[in-house]
Amino acid sequence: MAITQADLDLLRNELDTRITGVTVEHVSMAQAIGSYGERFTAMDARFDAIDARFEAIDMRLDFLSQDIDRRFEAVDRRFEAVDRRFDDVYRRLDTIDMRLDKLDAKIDNRFGWQTVFMAVLGVLVLFGDVIRAAAGL
């Protein structure tokens, strides 16, 4: 059996149809893959932009935390200064309290005999007649 030109043309047309069909399917699949690739590239660019924003926010938060730490340290130093001042005031108040105790002791010692004397005088004035009558004077 001999192959004729008509057989070759028929075979060529059939192969062209199949190759064209396969090519169209492959091209449409490649286009779909390309569009997905473009979408993923766009999403990747968006994620990069979001990442850059988060990085900027992170840097701002780091700066704010450092600023807050500095401010707390300043407040802590102020409280320590106030604490030292209160300690000085407490020492002064203790000194004043000791001086008042000494003065109170001096007043008690100085006027103790006078208090006893005045108490005896008061008893004599109030109960003088009774005491004289009891003593027989």
N, CA, C and O atoms as a printed pandas DataFrame, in Angstrom:
     atom_number atom_name residue_name chain_id  residue_number  x_coord  y_coord  z_coord
0              1         N          MET        A               1    0.859   -1.129    0.000
1              2        CA          MET        A               1    0.000    0.000    0.000
2              3         C          MET        A               1    0.921    1.210    0.000
3              4         O          MET        A               1    1.866    1.309    0.782
4              5         N          ALA        A               2    0.620    2.085   -0.869
5              6        CA          ALA        A               2    1.444    3.265   -1.060
6              7         C          ALA        A               2    0.756    4.471   -0.441
7              8         O          ALA        A               2   -0.470    4.589   -0.453
8              9         N          ILE        A               3    1.576    5.359    0.097
9             10        CA          ILE        A               3    1.050    6.583    0.724
10            11         C          ILE        A               3    0.981    7.637   -0.365
11            12         O          ILE        A               3    1.944    7.897   -1.088
12            13         N          THR        A               4   -0.195    8.228   -0.450
13            14        CA          THR        A               4   -0.400    9.235   -1.480
14            15         C          THR        A               4   -0.295   10.622   -0.866
15            16         O          THR        A               4   -0.209   10.800    0.350
16            17         N          GLN        A               5   -0.307   11.569   -1.745
17            18        CA          GLN        A               5   -0.246   12.962   -1.298
18            19         C          GLN        A               5   -1.504   13.317   -0.518
19            20         O          GLN        A               5   -1.429   14.103    0.427
20            21         N          ALA        A               6   -2.622   12.780   -0.874
21            22        CA          ALA        A               6   -3.876   13.042   -0.169
22            23         C          ALA        A               6   -3.796   12.504    1.260
23            24         O          ALA        A               6   -4.273   13.145    2.196
24            25         N          ASP        A               7   -3.193   11.333    1.422
25            26        CA          ASP        A               7   -3.020   10.773    2.772
26            27         C          ASP        A               7   -2.117   11.674    3.612
27            28         O          ASP        A               7   -2.377   11.919    4.790
28            29         N          LEU        A               8   -1.052   12.159    2.976
29            30        CA          LEU        A               8   -0.141   13.057    3.694
30            31         C          LEU        A               8   -0.833   14.366    4.066
31            32         O          LEU        A               8   -0.639   14.879    5.168
32            33         N          ASP        A               9   -1.639   14.908    3.152
33            34        CA          ASP        A               9   -2.370   16.148    3.461
34            35         C          ASP        A               9   -3.377   15.915    4.579
35            36         O          ASP        A               9   -3.520   16.746    5.476
36            37         N          LEU        A              10   -4.075   14.783    4.524
37            38        CA          LEU        A              10   -5.031   14.451    5.578
38            39         C          LEU        A              10   -4.321   14.310    6.926
39            40         O          LEU        A              10   -4.799   14.808    7.945
40            41         N          LEU        A              11   -3.195   13.635    6.917
41            42        CA          LEU        A              11   -2.413   13.470    8.155
42            43         C          LEU        A              11   -1.903   14.817    8.660
43            44         O          LEU        A              11   -1.918   15.086    9.862
44            45         N          ARG        A              12   -1.459   15.643    7.748
45            46        CA          ARG        A              12   -0.956   16.961    8.125
46            47         C          ARG        A              12   -2.083   17.804    8.726
47            48         O          ARG        A              12   -1.881   18.464    9.746
48            49         N          ASN        A              13   -3.254   17.790    8.114
49            50        CA          ASN        A              13   -4.398   18.556    8.638
50            51         C          ASN        A              13   -4.810   18.049   10.023
51            52         O          ASN        A              13   -5.098   18.837   10.924
52            53         N          GLU        A              14   -4.834   16.738   10.175
53            54        CA          GLU        A              14   -5.203   16.169   11.478
54            55         C          GLU        A              14   -4.181   16.546   12.545
55            56         O          GLU        A              14   -4.549   16.911   13.662
56            57         N          LEU        A              15   -2.913   16.460   12.203
57            58        CA          LEU        A              15   -1.877   16.851   13.161
58            59         C          LEU        A              15   -1.942   18.339   13.472
59            60         O          LEU        A              15   -1.776   18.735   14.626
60            61         N          ASP        A              16   -2.182   19.171   12.458
61            62        CA          ASP        A              16   -2.321   20.611   12.700
62            63         C          ASP        A              16   -3.479   20.896   13.644
63            64         O          ASP        A              16   -3.367   21.733   14.541
64            65         N          THR        A              17   -4.587   20.199   13.440
65            66        CA          THR        A              17   -5.748   20.400   14.303
66            67         C          THR        A              17   -5.419   19.982   15.741
67            68         O          THR        A              17   -5.723   20.702   16.692
68            69         N          ARG        A              18   -4.807   18.835   15.880
69            70        CA          ARG        A              18   -4.460   18.366   17.233
70            71         C          ARG        A              18   -3.410   19.265   17.880
71            72         O          ARG        A              18   -3.522   19.615   19.054
72            73         N          ILE        A              19   -2.408   19.629   17.121
73            74        CA          ILE        A              19   -1.357   20.494   17.672
74            75         C          ILE        A              19   -1.934   21.855   18.015
75            76         O          ILE        A              19   -1.608   22.422   19.058
76            77         N          THR        A              20   -2.785   22.384   17.152
77            78        CA          THR        A              20   -3.410   23.677   17.422
78            79         C          THR        A              20   -4.293   23.575   18.656
79            80         O          THR        A              20   -4.276   24.481   19.490
80            81         N          GLY        A              21   -5.057   22.510   18.798
81            82        CA          GLY        A              21   -5.894   22.327   19.987
82            83         C          GLY        A              21   -5.056   22.229   21.241
83            84         O          GLY        A              21   -5.360   22.842   22.264
84            85         N          VAL        A              22   -4.001   21.452   21.145
85            86        CA          VAL        A              22   -3.114   21.327   22.303
86            87         C          VAL        A              22   -2.458   22.664   22.593
87            88         O          VAL        A              22   -2.333   23.058   23.753
88            89         N          THR        A              23   -2.043   23.353   21.562
89            90        CA          THR        A              23   -1.387   24.641   21.738
90            91         C          THR        A              23   -2.342   25.648   22.348
91            92         O          THR        A              23   -1.953   26.411   23.232
92            93         N          VAL        A              24   -3.592   25.663   21.891
93            94        CA          VAL        A              24   -4.582   26.583   22.448
94            95         C          VAL        A              24   -4.808   26.274   23.917
95            96         O          VAL        A              24   -4.874   27.186   24.742
96            97         N          GLU        A              25   -4.927   24.991   24.250
97            98        CA          GLU        A              25   -5.099   24.624   25.659
98            99         C          GLU        A              25   -3.885   25.046   26.475
99           100         O          GLU        A              25   -4.013   25.592   27.571
100          101         N          HIS        A              26   -2.709   24.784   25.923
101          102        CA          HIS        A              26   -1.496   25.156   26.654
102          103         C          HIS        A              26   -1.359   26.663   26.787
103          104         O          HIS        A              26   -0.933   27.163   27.827
104          105         N          VAL        A              27   -1.721   27.388   25.733
105          106        CA          VAL        A              27   -1.634   28.854   25.784
106          107         C          VAL        A              27   -2.617   29.400   26.795
107          108         O          VAL        A              27   -2.266   30.281   27.580
108          109         N          SER        A              28   -3.845   28.895   26.796
109          110        CA          SER        A              28   -4.829   29.389   27.769
110          111         C          SER        A              28   -4.399   29.021   29.190
111          112         O          SER        A              28   -4.577   29.808   30.120
112          113         N          MET        A              29   -3.830   27.813   29.355
113          114        CA          MET        A              29   -3.327   27.423   30.670
114          115         C          MET        A              29   -2.155   28.315   31.071
115          116         O          MET        A              29   -2.060   28.731   32.226
116          117         N          ALA        A              30   -1.271   28.608   30.132
117          118        CA          ALA        A              30   -0.132   29.480   30.424
118          119         C          ALA        A              30   -0.604   30.889   30.754
119          120         O          ALA        A              30   -0.049   31.550   31.632
120          121         N          GLN        A              31   -1.640   31.346   30.040
121          122        CA          GLN        A              31   -2.189   32.664   30.347
122          123         C          GLN        A              31   -2.816   32.679   31.738
123          124         O          GLN        A              31   -2.649   33.640   32.488
124          125         N          ALA        A              32   -3.525   31.628   32.075
125          126        CA          ALA        A              32   -4.128   31.536   33.415
126          127         C          ALA        A              32   -3.039   31.514   34.480
127          128         O          ALA        A              32   -3.132   32.195   35.501
128          129         N          ILE        A              33   -2.005   30.715   34.219
129          130        CA          ILE        A              33   -0.888   30.667   35.177
130          131         C          ILE        A              33   -0.225   32.036   35.260
131          132         O          ILE        A              33    0.148   32.482   36.345
132          133         N          GLY        A              34   -0.075   32.709   34.109
133          134        CA          GLY        A              34    0.513   34.052   34.103
134          135         C          GLY        A              34   -0.322   35.045   34.881
135          136         O          GLY        A              34    0.218   35.877   35.610
136          137         N          SER        A              35   -1.663   34.967   34.732
137          138        CA          SER        A              35   -2.522   35.896   35.483
138          139         C          SER        A              35   -2.444   35.601   36.982
139          140         O          SER        A              35   -2.433   36.521   37.799
140          141         N          TYR        A              36   -2.390   34.301   37.342
141          142        CA          TYR        A              36   -2.199   33.969   38.759
142          143         C          TYR        A              36   -0.845   34.468   39.252
143          144         O          TYR        A              36   -0.721   34.953   40.376
144          145         N          GLY        A              37    0.158   34.344   38.401
145          146        CA          GLY        A              37    1.481   34.859   38.766
146          147         C          GLY        A              37    1.456   36.359   38.980
147          148         O          GLY        A              37    2.079   36.869   39.911
148          149         N          GLU        A              38    0.730   37.075   38.111
149          150        CA          GLU        A              38    0.604   38.525   38.283
150          151         C          GLU        A              38   -0.132   38.852   39.574
151          152         O          GLU        A              38    0.242   39.774   40.299
152          153         N          ARG        A              39   -1.186   38.082   39.853
153          154        CA          ARG        A              39   -1.919   38.297   41.106
154          155         C          ARG        A              39   -1.020   38.047   42.313
155          156         O          ARG        A              39   -1.008   38.829   43.264
156          157         N          PHE        A              40   -0.270   36.951   42.263
157          158        CA          PHE        A              40    0.635   36.657   43.375
158          159         C          PHE        A              40    1.722   37.715   43.496
159          160         O          PHE        A              40    2.126   38.065   44.604
160          161         N          THR        A              41    2.201   38.229   42.361
161          162        CA          THR        A              41    3.199   39.298   42.399
162          163         C          THR        A              41    2.605   40.555   43.023
163          164         O          THR        A              41    3.253   41.224   43.827
164          165         N          ALA        A              42    1.355   40.874   42.644
165          166        CA          ALA        A              42    0.684   42.034   43.236
166          167         C          ALA        A              42    0.469   41.829   44.732
167          168         O          ALA        A              42    0.666   42.749   45.526
168          169         N          MET        A              43    0.060   40.610   45.114
169          170        CA          MET        A              43   -0.121   40.322   46.541
170          171         C          MET        A              43    1.205   40.394   47.276
171          172         O          MET        A              43    1.263   40.880   48.406
172          173         N          ASP        A              44    2.270   39.917   46.649
173          174        CA          ASP        A              44    3.591   39.984   47.259
174          175         C          ASP        A              44    4.015   41.434   47.453
175          176         O          ASP        A              44    4.604   41.781   48.477
176          177         N          ALA        A              45    3.713   42.282   46.466
177          178        CA          ALA        A              45    4.029   43.709   46.600
178          179         C          ALA        A              45    3.221   44.328   47.733
179          180         O          ALA        A              45    3.735   45.146   48.497
180          181         N          ARG        A              46    1.941   43.930   47.839
181          182        CA          ARG        A              46    1.117   44.437   48.946
182          183         C          ARG        A              46    1.670   43.973   50.287
183          184         O          ARG        A              46    1.750   44.750   51.239
184          185         N          PHE        A              47    2.050   42.699   50.354
185          186        CA          PHE        A              47    2.632   42.191   51.601
186          187         C          PHE        A              47    3.932   42.912   51.936
187          188         O          PHE        A              47    4.212   43.182   53.104
188          189         N          ASP        A              48    4.726   43.226   50.916
189          190        CA          ASP        A              48    5.952   43.988   51.161
190          191         C          ASP        A              48    5.629   45.377   51.697
191          192         O          ASP        A              48    6.307   45.872   52.598
192          193         N          ALA        A              49    4.582   46.013   51.139
193          194        CA          ALA        A              49    4.173   47.332   51.631
194          195         C          ALA        A              49    3.675   47.237   53.067
195          196         O          ALA        A              49    3.998   48.083   53.901
196          197         N          ILE        A              50    2.881   46.197   53.354
197          198        CA          ILE        A              50    2.391   45.997   54.725
198          199         C          ILE        A              50    3.558   45.727   55.660
199          200         O          ILE        A              50    3.593   46.243   56.777
200          201         N          ASP        A              51    4.508   44.926   55.212
201          202        CA          ASP        A              51    5.687   44.635   56.020
202          203         C          ASP        A              51    6.471   45.908   56.299
203          204         O          ASP        A              51    6.961   46.104   57.411
204          205         N          ALA        A              52    6.593   46.780   55.293
205          206        CA          ALA        A              52    7.297   48.051   55.501
206          207         C          ALA        A              52    6.553   48.918   56.507
207          208         O          ALA        A              52    7.168   49.584   57.341
208          209         N          ARG        A              53    5.209   48.905   56.421
209          210        CA          ARG        A              53    4.421   49.681   57.395
210          211         C          ARG        A              53    4.603   49.130   58.802
211          212         O          ARG        A              53    4.782   49.890   59.754
212          213         N          PHE        A              54    4.555   47.800   58.934
213          214        CA          PHE        A              54    4.759   47.201   60.254
214          215         C          PHE        A              54    6.157   47.486   60.778
215          216         O          PHE        A              54    6.344   47.691   61.977
216          217         N          GLU        A              55    7.128   47.499   59.897
217          218        CA          GLU        A              55    8.498   47.824   60.310
218          219         C          GLU        A              55    8.567   49.262   60.830
219          220         O          GLU        A              55    9.218   49.536   61.838
220          221         N          ALA        A              56    7.881   50.181   60.125
221          222        CA          ALA        A              56    7.847   51.574   60.580
222          223         C          ALA        A              56    7.134   51.686   61.925
223          224         O          ALA        A              56    7.578   52.414   62.812
224          225         N          ILE        A              57    6.019   50.955   62.070
225          226        CA          ILE        A              57    5.298   50.967   63.346
226          227         C          ILE        A              57    6.168   50.381   64.445
227          228         O          ILE        A              57    6.190   50.901   65.561
228          229         N          ASP        A              58    6.885   49.307   64.145
229          230        CA          ASP        A              58    7.775   48.687   65.122
230          231         C          ASP        A              58    8.872   49.656   65.546
231          232         O          ASP        A              58    9.216   49.735   66.726
232          233         N          MET        A              59    9.418   50.388   64.586
233          234        CA          MET        A              59   10.448   51.371   64.928
234          235         C          MET        A              59    9.869   52.480   65.796
235          236         O          MET        A              59   10.509   52.933   66.745
236          237         N          ARG        A              60    8.639   52.921   65.464
237          238        CA          ARG        A              60    7.994   53.949   66.291
238          239         C          ARG        A              60    7.747   53.436   67.702
239          240         O          ARG        A              60    7.988   54.147   68.678
240          241         N          LEU        A              61    7.262   52.195   67.809
241          242        CA          LEU        A              61    7.015   51.622   69.139
242          243         C          LEU        A              61    8.311   51.473   69.926
243          244         O          LEU        A              61    8.331   51.700   71.136
244          245         N          ASP        A              62    9.393   51.095   69.249
245          246        CA          ASP        A              62   10.688   51.023   69.927
246          247         C          ASP        A              62   11.101   52.393   70.438
247          248         O          ASP        A              62   11.565   52.529   71.570
248          249         N          PHE        A              63   10.930   53.409   69.598
249          250        CA          PHE        A              63   11.278   54.765   70.016
250          251         C          PHE        A              63   10.415   55.199   71.194
251          252         O          PHE        A              63   10.912   55.782   72.158
252          253         N          LEU        A              64    9.094   54.905   71.108
253          254        CA          LEU        A              64    8.199   55.277   72.203
254          255         C          LEU        A              64    8.552   54.540   73.490
255          256         O          LEU        A              64    8.518   55.131   74.569
256          257         N          SER        A              65    8.887   53.268   73.388
257          258        CA          SER        A              65    9.239   52.518   74.596
258          259         C          SER        A              65   10.530   53.055   75.205
259          260         O          SER        A              65   10.659   53.129   76.427
260          261         N          GLN        A              66   11.485   53.430   74.355
261          262        CA          GLN        A              66   12.714   54.023   74.879
262          263         C          GLN        A              66   12.421   55.370   75.531
263          264         O          GLN        A              66   12.990   55.694   76.574
264          265         N          ASP        A              67   11.530   56.159   74.918
265          266        CA          ASP        A              67   11.167   57.449   75.489
266          267         C          ASP        A              67   10.446   57.262   76.820
267          268         O          ASP        A              67   10.699   57.992   77.778
268          269         N          ILE        A              68    9.546   56.280   76.875
269          270        CA          ILE        A              68    8.832   55.998   78.127
270          271         C          ILE        A              68    9.816   55.532   79.196
271          272         O          ILE        A              68    9.710   55.937   80.353
272          273         N          ASP        A              69   10.772   54.686   78.818
273          274        CA          ASP        A              69   11.784   54.241   79.780
274          275         C          ASP        A              69   12.577   55.426   80.317
275          276         O          ASP        A              69   12.840   55.512   81.516
276          277         N          ARG        A              70   12.960   56.349   79.413
277          278        CA          ARG        A              70   13.701   57.532   79.871
278          279         C          ARG        A              70   12.859   58.364   80.827
279          280         O          ARG        A              70   13.358   58.857   81.838
280          281         N          ARG        A              71   11.579   58.517   80.501
281          282        CA          ARG        A              71   10.716   59.321   81.374
282          283         C          ARG        A              71   10.522   58.654   82.729
283          284         O          ARG        A              71   10.530   59.325   83.761
284          285         N          PHE        A              72   10.348   57.329   82.730
285          286        CA          PHE        A              72   10.220   56.625   84.009
286          287         C          PHE        A              72   11.498   56.733   84.834
287          288         O          PHE        A              72   11.438   56.859   86.057
288          289         N          GLU        A              73   12.643   56.686   84.178
289          290        CA          GLU        A              73   13.904   56.854   84.901
290          291         C          GLU        A              73   13.985   58.246   85.508
291          292         O          GLU        A              73   14.449   58.406   86.637
292          293         N          ALA        A              74   13.532   59.265   84.761
293          294        CA          ALA        A              74   13.535   60.628   85.301
294          295         C          ALA        A              74   12.592   60.728   86.498
295          296         O          ALA        A              74   12.932   61.340   87.511
296          297         N          VAL        A              75   11.406   60.126   86.382
297          298        CA          VAL        A              75   10.458   60.138   87.504
298          299         C          VAL        A              75   11.044   59.383   88.693
299          300         O          VAL        A              75   10.893   59.807   89.839
300          301         N          ASP        A              76   11.710   58.268   88.419
301          302        CA          ASP        A              76   12.337   57.490   89.487
302          303         C          ASP        A              76   13.410   58.309   90.195
303          304         O          ASP        A              76   13.517   58.282   91.421
304          305         N          ARG        A              77   14.211   59.042   89.407
305          306        CA          ARG        A              77   15.230   59.901   90.032
306          307         C          ARG        A              77   14.580   60.982   90.881
307          308         O          ARG        A              77   15.071   61.309   91.962
308          309         N          ARG        A              78   13.472   61.539   90.392
309          310        CA          ARG        A              78   12.773   62.566   91.180
310          311         C          ARG        A              78   12.235   61.981   92.481
311          312         O          ARG        A              78   12.349   62.601   93.539
312          313         N          PHE        A              79   11.645   60.783   92.404
313          314        CA          PHE        A              79   11.136   60.156   93.623
314          315         C          PHE        A              79   12.270   59.851   94.599
315          316         O          PHE        A              79   12.103   59.992   95.810
316          317         N          GLU        A              80   13.412   59.439   94.079
317          318        CA          GLU        A              80   14.549   59.196   94.964
318          319         C          GLU        A              80   14.988   60.487   95.638
319          320         O          GLU        A              80   15.325   60.481   96.822
320          321         N          ALA        A              81   14.990   61.601   94.898
321          322        CA          ALA        A              81   15.346   62.891   95.494
322          323         C          ALA        A              81   14.331   63.281   96.558
323          324         O          ALA        A              81   14.702   63.755   97.632
324          325         N          VAL        A              82   13.044   63.080   96.260
325          326        CA          VAL        A              82   12.004   63.386   97.248
326          327         C          VAL        A              82   12.148   62.471   98.458
327          328         O          VAL        A              82   11.966   62.911   99.593
328          329         N          ASP        A              83   12.472   61.208   98.226
329          330        CA          ASP        A              83   12.672   60.268   99.324
330          331         C          ASP        A              83   13.830   60.708  100.211
331          332         O          ASP        A              83   13.744   60.641  101.437
332          333         N          ARG        A              84   14.919   61.159   99.579
333          334        CA          ARG        A              84   16.041   61.665  100.383
334          335         C          ARG        A              84   15.628   62.894  101.182
335          336         O          ARG        A              84   16.023   63.053  102.337
336          337         N          ARG        A              85   14.832   63.761  100.562
337          338        CA          ARG        A              85   14.359   64.949  101.295
338          339         C          ARG        A              85   13.485   64.542  102.476
339          340         O          ARG        A              85   13.613   65.097  103.567
340          341         N          PHE        A              86   12.595   63.570  102.259
341          342        CA          PHE        A              86   11.767   63.094  103.371
342          343         C          PHE        A              86   12.629   62.477  104.469
343          344         O          PHE        A              86   12.360   62.669  105.655
344          345         N          ASP        A              87   13.660   61.740  104.077
345          346        CA          ASP        A              87   14.565   61.185  105.085
346          347         C          ASP        A              87   15.223   62.295  105.888
347          348         O          ASP        A              87   15.347   62.193  107.109
348          349         N          ASP        A              88   15.649   63.366  105.202
349          350        CA          ASP        A              88   16.229   64.509  105.909
350          351         C          ASP        A              88   15.213   65.143  106.849
351          352         O          ASP        A              88   15.538   65.487  107.986
352          353         N          VAL        A              89   13.981   65.296  106.368
353          354        CA          VAL        A              89   12.933   65.882  107.210
354          355         C          VAL        A              89   12.661   64.979  108.409
355          356         O          VAL        A              89   12.491   65.470  109.525
356          357         N          TYR        A              90   12.616   63.649  108.190
357          358        CA          TYR        A              90   12.394   62.729  109.308
358          359         C          TYR        A              90   13.529   62.817  110.327
359          360         O          TYR        A              90   13.296   62.778  111.536
360          361         N          ARG        A              91   14.762   62.937  109.824
361          362        CA          ARG        A              91   15.883   63.095  110.763
362          363         C          ARG        A              91   15.739   64.386  111.561
363          364         O          ARG        A              91   15.958   64.404  112.773
364          365         N          ARG        A              92   15.370   65.465  110.873
365          366        CA          ARG        A              92   15.175   66.740  111.583
366          367         C          ARG        A              92   14.041   66.634  112.595
367          368         O          ARG        A              92   14.152   67.130  113.716
368          369         N          LEU        A              93   12.944   65.982  112.193
369          370        CA          LEU        A              93   11.830   65.809  113.130
370          371         C          LEU        A              93   12.231   64.938  114.317
371          372         O          LEU        A              93   11.805   65.192  115.443
372          373         N          ASP        A              94   13.045   63.918  114.073
373          374        CA          ASP        A              94   13.543   63.106  115.189
374          375         C          ASP        A              94   14.400   63.945  116.122
375          376         O          ASP        A              94   14.301   63.818  117.343
376          377         N          THR        A              95   15.244   64.804  115.553
377          378        CA          THR        A              95   16.071   65.692  116.376
378          379         C          THR        A              95   15.189   66.633  117.186
379          380         O          THR        A              95   15.425   66.841  118.376
380          381         N          ILE        A              96   14.170   67.204  116.538
381          382        CA          ILE        A              96   13.251   68.098  117.251
382          383         C          ILE        A              96   12.507   67.330  118.330
383          384         O          ILE        A              96   12.313   67.842  119.433
384          385         N          ASP        A              97   12.086   66.101  118.023
385          386        CA          ASP        A              97   11.379   65.284  119.010
386          387         C          ASP        A              97   12.271   64.980  120.209
387          388         O          ASP        A              97   11.825   65.033  121.355
388          389         N          MET        A              98   13.551   64.657  119.929
389          390        CA          MET        A              98   14.478   64.415  121.051
390          391         C          MET        A              98   14.669   65.684  121.870
391          392         O          MET        A              98   14.710   65.623  123.099
392          393         N          ARG        A              99   14.785   66.825  121.214
393          394        CA          ARG        A              99   14.938   68.088  121.948
394          395         C          ARG        A              99   13.704   68.381  122.787
395          396         O          ARG        A              99   13.815   68.829  123.929
396          397         N          LEU        A             100   12.510   68.126  122.214
397          398        CA          LEU        A             100   11.281   68.335  122.984
398          399         C          LEU        A             100   11.202   67.382  124.173
399          400         O          LEU        A             100   10.746   67.768  125.249
400          401         N          ASP        A             101   11.646   66.139  123.984
401          402        CA          ASP        A             101   11.668   65.194  125.109
402          403         C          ASP        A             101   12.608   65.679  126.202
403          404         O          ASP        A             101   12.283   65.615  127.387
404          405         N          LYS        A             102   13.781   66.167  125.794
405          406        CA          LYS        A             102   14.729   66.697  126.784
406          407         C          LYS        A             102   14.142   67.906  127.501
407          408         O          LYS        A             102   14.261   68.036  128.719
408          409         N          LEU        A             103   13.502   68.796  126.731
409          410        CA          LEU        A             103   12.889   69.976  127.334
410          411         C          LEU        A             103   11.760   69.574  128.271
411          412         O          LEU        A             103   11.605   70.152  129.346
412          413         N          ASP        A             104   10.978   68.591  127.866
413          414        CA          ASP        A             104    9.894   68.102  128.717
414          415         C          ASP        A             104   10.450   67.508  130.005
415          416         O          ASP        A             104    9.904   67.724  131.087
416          417         N          ALA        A             105   11.553   66.752  129.877
417          418        CA          ALA        A             105   12.185   66.184  131.081
418          419         C          ALA        A             105   12.716   67.290  131.976
419          420         O          ALA        A             105   12.589   67.223  133.199
420          421         N          LYS        A             106   13.313   68.312  131.365
421          422        CA          LYS        A             106   13.810   69.434  132.171
422          423         C          LYS        A             106   12.666   70.146  132.868
423          424         O          LYS        A             106   12.769   70.510  134.039
424          425         N          ILE        A             107   11.567   70.344  132.132
425          426        CA          ILE        A             107   10.413   71.006  132.740
426          427         C          ILE        A             107    9.864   70.156  133.874
427          428         O          ILE        A             107    9.518   70.678  134.934
428          429         N          ASP        A             108    9.782   68.839  133.654
429          430        CA          ASP        A             108    9.293   67.959  134.718
430          431         C          ASP        A             108   10.214   68.011  135.921
431          432         O          ASP        A             108    9.742   68.084  137.056
432          433         N          ASN        A             109   11.522   67.975  135.695
433          434        CA          ASN        A             109   12.468   68.004  136.808
434          435         C          ASN        A             109   12.495   69.366  137.481
435          436         O          ASN        A             109   12.610   69.462  138.703
436          437         N          ARG        A             110   12.391   70.409  136.686
437          438        CA          ARG        A             110   12.489   71.749  137.242
438          439         C          ARG        A             110   11.259   72.106  138.054
439          440         O          ARG        A             110   11.362   72.703  139.126
440          441         N          PHE        A             111   10.093   71.735  137.537
441          442        CA          PHE        A             111    8.867   72.139  138.207
442          443         C          PHE        A             111    8.227   71.004  138.996
443          444         O          PHE        A             111    7.095   71.150  139.457
444          445         N          GLY        A             112    8.899   69.906  139.161
445          446        CA          GLY        A             112    8.332   68.798  139.907
446          447         C          GLY        A             112    8.157   69.132  141.380
447          448         O          GLY        A             112    7.100   68.859  141.948
448          449         N          TRP        A             113    9.164   69.713  142.005
449          450        CA          TRP        A             113    9.064   70.051  143.423
450          451         C          TRP        A             113    8.056   71.156  143.640
451          452         O          TRP        A             113    7.376   71.194  144.666
452          453         N          GLN        A             114    7.955   72.078  142.654
453          454        CA          GLN        A             114    6.968   73.151  142.788
454          455         C          GLN        A             114    5.556   72.583  142.694
455          456         O          GLN        A             114    4.645   73.056  143.374
456          457         N          THR        A             115    5.380   71.584  141.864
457          458        CA          THR        A             115    4.065   70.957  141.738
458          459         C          THR        A             115    3.685   70.274  143.049
459          460         O          THR        A             115    2.557   70.398  143.524
460          461         N          VAL        A             116    4.634   69.562  143.616
461          462        CA          VAL        A             116    4.369   68.898  144.907
462          463         C          VAL        A             116    4.072   69.946  145.978
463          464         O          VAL        A             116    3.144   69.782  146.770
464          465         N          PHE        A             117    4.850   71.009  146.002
465          466        CA          PHE        A             117    4.655   72.072  146.988
466          467         C          PHE        A             117    3.276   72.708  146.819
467          468         O          PHE        A             117    2.581   72.956  147.804
468          469         N          MET        A             118    2.875   72.976  145.558
469          470        CA          MET        A             118    1.574   73.594  145.319
470          471         C          MET        A             118    0.446   72.626  145.686
471          472         O          MET        A             118   -0.609   73.049  146.160
472          473         N          ALA        A             119    0.667   71.337  145.467
473          474        CA          ALA        A             119   -0.348   70.353  145.846
474          475         C          ALA        A             119   -0.512   70.329  147.360
475          476         O          ALA        A             119   -1.633   70.270  147.864
476          477         N          VAL        A             120    0.600   70.374  148.085
477          478        CA          VAL        A             120    0.535   70.390  149.559
478          479         C          VAL        A             120   -0.159   71.657  150.027
479          480         O          VAL        A             120   -0.997   71.615  150.928
480          481         N          LEU        A             121    0.189   72.789  149.415
481          482        CA          LEU        A             121   -0.463   74.050  149.775
482          483         C          LEU        A             121   -1.965   73.992  149.509
483          484         O          LEU        A             121   -2.766   74.461  150.318
484          485         N          GLY        A             122   -2.340   73.410  148.362
485          486        CA          GLY        A             122   -3.757   73.290  148.034
486          487         C          GLY        A             122   -4.486   72.426  149.041
487          488         O          GLY        A             122   -5.602   72.752  149.446
488          489         N          VAL        A             123   -3.870   71.326  149.450
489          490        CA          VAL        A             123   -4.482   70.447  150.451
490          491         C          VAL        A             123   -4.622   71.193  151.768
491          492         O          VAL        A             123   -5.642   71.087  152.449
492          493         N          LEU        A             124   -3.578   71.955  152.122
493          494        CA          LEU        A             124   -3.650   72.711  153.377
494          495         C          LEU        A             124   -4.720   73.788  153.330
495          496         O          LEU        A             124   -5.423   74.019  154.314
496          497         N          VAL        A             125   -4.841   74.442  152.189
497          498        CA          VAL        A             125   -5.859   75.493  152.085
498          499         C          VAL        A             125   -7.252   74.880  152.136
499          500         O          VAL        A             125   -8.130   75.377  152.841
500          501         N          LEU        A             126   -7.449   73.805  151.391
501          502        CA          LEU        A             126   -8.780   73.211  151.351
502          503         C          LEU        A             126   -9.147   72.516  152.659
503          504         O          LEU        A             126  -10.248   72.669  153.188
504          505         N          PHE        A             127   -8.197   71.759  153.152
505          506        CA          PHE        A             127   -8.500   70.959  154.342
506          507         C          PHE        A             127   -7.748   71.468  155.571
507          508         O          PHE        A             127   -7.525   70.715  156.519
508          509         N          GLY        A             128   -7.367   72.715  155.558
509          510        CA          GLY        A             128   -6.598   73.273  156.676
510          511         C          GLY        A             128   -7.349   73.232  157.997
511          512         O          GLY        A             128   -6.794   72.840  159.024
512          513         N          ASP        A             129   -8.609   73.636  157.969
513          514        CA          ASP        A             129   -9.406   73.643  159.194
514          515         C          ASP        A             129   -9.599   72.229  159.728
515          516         O          ASP        A             129   -9.523   72.008  160.936
516          517         N          VAL        A             130   -9.844   71.284  158.853
517          518        CA          VAL        A             130  -10.049   69.895  159.261
518          519         C          VAL        A             130   -8.760   69.334  159.844
519          520         O          VAL        A             130   -8.784   68.634  160.857
520          521         N          ILE        A             131   -7.631   69.644  159.202
521          522        CA          ILE        A             131   -6.338   69.130  159.671
522          523         C          ILE        A             131   -6.003   69.745  161.028
523          524         O          ILE        A             131   -5.531   69.044  161.922
524          525         N          ARG        A             132   -6.245   71.065  161.193
525          526        CA          ARG        A             132   -5.957   71.705  162.481
526          527         C          ARG        A             132   -6.862   71.146  163.581
527          528         O          ARG        A             132   -6.425   70.938  164.713
528          529         N          ALA        A             133   -8.112   70.911  163.235
529          530        CA          ALA        A             133   -9.037   70.374  164.232
530          531         C          ALA        A             133   -8.648   68.956  164.606
531          532         O          ALA        A             133   -8.749   68.564  165.768
532          533         N          ALA        A             134   -8.194   68.169  163.603
533          534        CA          ALA        A             134   -7.803   66.795  163.883
534          535         C          ALA        A             134   -6.513   66.770  164.668
535          536         O          ALA        A             134   -6.316   65.895  165.511
536          537         N          ALA        A             135   -5.627   67.722  164.404
537          538        CA          ALA        A             135   -4.351   67.764  165.111
538          539         C          ALA        A             135   -4.517   68.416  166.484
539          540         O          ALA        A             135   -3.633   68.313  167.334
540          541         N          GLY        A             136   -5.615   69.064  166.691
541          542        CA          GLY        A             136   -5.871   69.701  167.972
542          543         C          GLY        A             136   -5.241   71.072  168.070
543          544         O          GLY        A             136   -4.957   71.543  169.171
544          545         N          LEU        A             137   -5.023   71.702  166.977
545          546        CA          LEU        A             137   -4.413   73.028  167.012
546          547         C          LEU        A             137   -5.437   74.112  167.024
547          548         O          LEU        A             137   -5.087   75.292  167.053
